[in-house]
Amino acid sequence: MGAGKSTVGRDVAARLGRPFVDLDAEIERRSGRSVQEHFSGGEAAFRAVEEAVAADVLAVTEPAVVALGGGAVLSERTRGLLRRHAHTVLLEVDAETAWERARSSERPLARTEEGFHELFAARVPVYDDVADARARDADEVVLAAGGVELGALEGFELPGSGAAALVSDAHVAGIWGAEAQLAVGGRLASTHELPRGEAAKTLASVAALWEELRLDRAGTLVAVGGGCTTDAVGFAAATYLRGIAWVAVPTTLVGQVDAAIGGKTAIDLPAGKNLVGAFHWPARTLIDTALLETLAEEQWRDGLAEVVKTGLLAGQPLWELPRPQLVARCATFKTAVCLRDPYDRGDRNQLNLGHTFAHALEAAAGFELPHGRAVALGLLAALRLSGLDTSVVEEQLRPQRVRVDRERAWAALRRDKKAQDGAVRLVLLDAPGKPRLGAALPEADVRAALDELIEG
């Protein structure tokens, strides 16, 4: 009690587009009696009612955000239901802060400071046992709900219990391979290399990885690298033995703010980018901003394009934040969007802002055009078609037109995954923070916008 569960829970529910249930309020609604009135008959009587209502709430199949009372997890039955039906986040608070919040309330178990501290200390082991993740605020709860952990590779605890295979490219392996192997520890069964960049996202590269793997269905694939590595490894995990667990450890900015979050995995075809893939959410995404220290300026600018995209969607200048906050805020935004729409059937489509044009340019360039450079151009086109100021993209990303075959780019754009009945559908902005999904514009306008991005 006093951790702020109700306040944070309402915020998280709003972000995820899910119902919010406060267990104490639900007890009062059903019984017509306050928690204090229930306690007047003794704590045991209240706990019996609490356990029964908690069982009903946790049996509902519709995803929801539930704030449990501080003593609800004392019930062994409730703890078992949480393990089977919920992702349980411990909202952390120190005893002194919790007491200051609870002392002036009418909470039956917050009568004396000494008693409160004793209760706090007694419950800590139970909270530790039941928690799947920990958080201090709504942002961290959202990340925890999406399996995203802001932390350090050193000391990282790999989820699951089976053997693990570590996958990276040769460049990343030379920098972070040893540290990653130490993090995986005694569960490491094998290491594997993929080609660097988009060459990892070919059927041949993934097939070679499939042939090398010797994991059983309890195994875990660990992807350490940029967005191409996590895309390819995630797809390999989704399909190997009909699906095994995987963990993403992104080492680039584009990976930490975008590619490694949300469970979209894919490989490319000559006709277009990401045309073959699967939704397969990582068991964990570890975001360690210290891994960005070795990035070249060009790689940072690649990732910055996704940051600008996220800021335009959020309606906030996220690109102005210091590095750790920049990464955390972008990761939180994308995690919330993906949890609202895990299979990209609606709201999640906003994350494709600028990407219809970007993917077409990448395909026309034989996937030799850096993703960030392509996204910068795609954002420029999207803002132009939205009738909005393009100065943010021009100042932050300095996009330069590319030399590719116009017809090949147009053919790739028309084959985009979001096309419907042969017509291109775009993500545009009515204003920063107000995306417009599935926008259909005259084909001539879309073609003209694409042509403006191509040199010559």
Long-range contacts (C-beta under 8 A, 24 or more apart in sequence): 1-69, 1-70, 1-98, 1-102, 1-105, 1-107, 1-109, 1-110, 2-70, 2-93, 2-97, 2-98, 2-99, 2-100, 2-101, 2-102, 2-110, 3-70, 3-91, 3-92, 3-93, 3-98, 4-91, 4-93, 4-101, 5-67, 5-68, 5-91, 6-67, 8-67, 8-91, 8-137, 8-138, 8-141, 9-65, 9-66, 9-67, 11-138, 12-65, 12-138, 12-141, 12-142, 12-145, 13-64, 13-65, 15-138, 15-142, 15-336, 15-340, 16-63, 16-65, 16-142, 16-145, 16-336, 16-339, 16-340, 17-340, 17-347, 18-62, 18-63, 18-64, 18-65, 19-62, 19-64, 19-65, 20-64, 20-65, 20-66, 20-67, 21-57, 21-64, 21-65, 21-66, 21-67, 22-66, 22-67, 23-50, 23-53, 23-54, 23-57, 23-66, 23-67, 23-68, 23-69, 23-72, 24-69, 26-53, 26-57, 27-53, 35-69, 35-107, 35-108, 36-106, 36-108, 39-108, 43-108, 43-109, 47-71, 47-74, 47-75, 50-75, 51-75, 51-77, 51-78, 54-78, 54-81, 55-81, 58-82, 58-85, 58-86, 59-85, 70-109, 70-123, 71-109, 71-123, 73-126, 73-127, 73-130, 74-123, 74-126, 79-126, 79-129, 79-130, 82-130, 83-130, 87-132, 87-133, 87-144, 87-145, 88-130, 88-131, 88-132, 88-133, 89-131, 89-132, 89-133, 89-134, 89-135, 89-141, 89-144, 89-145, 90-127, 90-128, 90-130, 90-131, 90-133, 90-134, 90-135, 91-135, 91-136, 91-141, 92-134, 92-135, 92-136, 93-136, 95-120, 95-121, 139-328, 139-329, 139-332, 142-332, 142-335, 142-336, 142-339, 143-328, 143-331, 143-332, 143-335, 145-335, 145-339, 146-261, 146-262, 146-281, 146-285, 146-335, 146-336, 146-338, 146-339, 147-281, 147-282, 147-283, 147-284, 147-285, 148-261, 148-284, 148-285, 148-287, 148-331, 148-335, 149-284, 149-285, 149-286, 149-287, 150-287, 150-289, 150-327, 150-328, 150-331, 151-286, 151-287, 151-288, 152-288, 152-290, 153-179, 153-180, 153-183, 153-249, 153-286, 153-288, 153-290, 153-291, 154-179, 154-182, 154-183, 155-183, 156-183, 156-249, 156-286, 156-288, 158-183, 158-184, 158-185, 158-187, 158-220, 158-222, 158-247, 158-284, 159-220, 159-245, 159-247, 159-283, 159-284, 160-218, 160-220, 160-245, 160-283, 161-187, 161-218, 162-187, 162-215, 162-216, 162-218, 162-219, 162-220, 163-187, 163-188, 163-189, 163-215, 163-216, 163-218, 163-219, 163-220, 164-188, 164-189, 164-215, 164-219, 164-220, 164-221, 164-222, 164-247, 165-189, 165-190, 165-191, 165-192, 165-213, 165-214, 165-215, 165-219, 165-220, 165-221, 165-222, 166-190, 166-191, 166-192, 166-222, 166-224, 167-191, 167-192, 167-193, 167-194, 167-209, 167-221, 167-222, 167-223, 167-224, 167-225, 167-229, 167-233, 167-236, 168-193, 168-194, 168-223, 168-224, 168-225, 168-229, 169-193, 169-194, 169-195, 169-196, 169-197, 169-200, 169-225, 169-229, 170-196, 171-196, 172-224, 172-225, 172-226, 172-229, 172-251, 173-224, 175-251, 175-294, 176-224, 176-251, 176-291, 177-224, 180-222, 180-224, 180-249, 184-222, 187-220, 189-214, 189-215, 189-219, 190-214, 194-225, 194-228, 194-229, 194-232, 194-233, 196-228, 197-226, 197-228, 197-367, 198-228, 198-268, 198-362, 198-367, 198-368, 199-228, 199-367, 200-228, 200-229, 200-231, 200-232, 201-228, 201-231, 201-232, 201-266, 201-267, 201-268, 201-274, 201-367, 202-267, 202-268, 203-267, 203-276, 205-232, 205-267, 206-232, 206-235, 206-236, 206-267, 209-233, 209-236, 210-236, 210-239, 210-240, 213-240, 215-240, 215-241, 215-244, 216-241, 217-241, 217-244, 218-244, 219-244, 219-245, 220-244, 220-245, 220-246, 220-247, 220-283, 221-245, 221-246, 221-247, 222-246, 222-247, 222-249, 223-247, 223-248, 223-249, 223-260, 224-249, 224-251, 225-249, 225-250, 225-251, 225-252, 225-255, 226-250, 226-251, 226-252, 226-254, 226-255, 226-259, 226-299, 227-252, 227-254, 227-255, 227-258, 227-259, 227-260, 227-371, 229-255, 230-255, 230-259, 230-260, 230-265, 231-259, 231-264, 231-265, 231-266, 231-267, 231-274, 231-277, 232-265, 232-267, 233-265, 234-263, 234-264, 234-265, 234-278, 234-280, 234-282, 235-265, 235-266, 235-267, 235-276, 235-277, 235-278, 235-280, 237-265, 237-280, 238-265, 238-277, 238-278, 238-279, 238-280, 239-278, 243-280, 245-283, 246-280, 246-282, 246-283, 247-282, 247-283, 247-284, 247-285, 247-286, 248-282, 248-284, 248-285, 248-286, 249-285, 249-286, 249-288, 249-291, 250-285, 250-287, 250-291, 251-291, 251-292, 251-294, 252-292, 252-295, 252-299, 252-302, 252-303, 253-292, 253-295, 253-299, 253-300, 253-302, 253-303, 253-304, 253-306, 253-307, 253-327, 254-302, 254-303, 254-305, 254-306, 254-371, 254-372, 255-303, 256-287, 256-289, 256-292, 256-303, 256-327, 256-330, 256-331, 257-303, 257-306, 257-307, 257-310, 257-326, 257-327, 257-330, 257-331, 257-334, 258-303, 258-306, 258-310, 258-330, 258-334, 258-351, 259-306, 260-285, 260-287, 261-285, 261-331, 261-334, 261-335, 261-338, 262-334, 262-335, 262-337, 262-338, 262-342, 262-348, 263-338, 263-342, 264-344, 268-363, 268-367, 270-363, 271-363, 271-411, 271-412, 271-415, 272-359, 272-360, 272-363, 272-412, 272-415, 272-416, 272-417, 273-359, 273-362, 273-363, 273-367, 273-412, 274-359, 274-417, 275-415, 275-417, 279-342, 279-343, 279-344, 281-342, 287-327, 287-328, 287-331, 289-323, 289-324, 289-327, 292-323, 292-327, 298-370, 299-372, 301-372, 301-373, 301-397, 302-370, 302-371, 302-372, 302-373, 303-372, 304-372, 304-396, 304-397, 305-371, 305-372, 305-373, 305-375, 305-376, 305-379, 305-397, 306-330, 306-372, 306-375, 308-376, 308-379, 308-392, 308-393, 308-396, 308-397, 309-351, 309-353, 309-354, 309-375, 309-379, 310-334, 311-392, 311-432, 312-353, 312-379, 312-383, 312-392, 312-429, 312-432, 312-433, 313-350, 313-351, 313-353, 313-429, 313-433, 313-435, 314-433, 315-431, 315-432, 315-433, 315-434, 316-433, 317-392, 319-396, 346-437, 347-437, 349-418, 349-427, 349-437, 349-438, 350-427, 350-435, 350-437, 352-418, 352-427, 353-378, 353-379, 353-382, 353-427, 353-428, 353-429, 353-435, 354-378, 354-379, 354-380, 354-381, 354-382, 354-427, 355-427, 356-413, 356-416, 356-418, 356-424, 356-425, 356-426, 356-427, 357-381, 357-382, 357-413, 357-449, 357-450, 357-453, 359-412, 359-413, 359-416, 360-409, 360-410, 360-412, 360-413, 360-416, 360-450, 361-402, 361-404, 361-409, 361-453, 361-454, 363-408, 363-409, 363-412, 364-404, 364-405, 364-406, 364-408, 364-409, 364-412, 365-402, 365-404, 369-402, 369-404, 372-397, 373-399, 373-400, 373-402, 374-402, 377-401, 377-402, 377-453, 378-453, 380-453, 381-449, 381-450, 381-452, 381-453, 382-426, 382-427, 382-428, 382-429, 383-429, 384-449, 384-452, 385-426, 385-428, 385-439, 385-441, 385-445, 385-446, 385-449, 386-428, 386-429, 386-430, 386-436, 388-429, 388-431, 388-432, 399-453, 401-452, 401-453, 401-454, 401-455, 402-453, 402-454, 402-455, 403-454, 403-455, 403-456, 404-454, 406-450, 406-451, 406-454, 409-450, 409-454, 410-447, 410-450, 413-446, 413-450
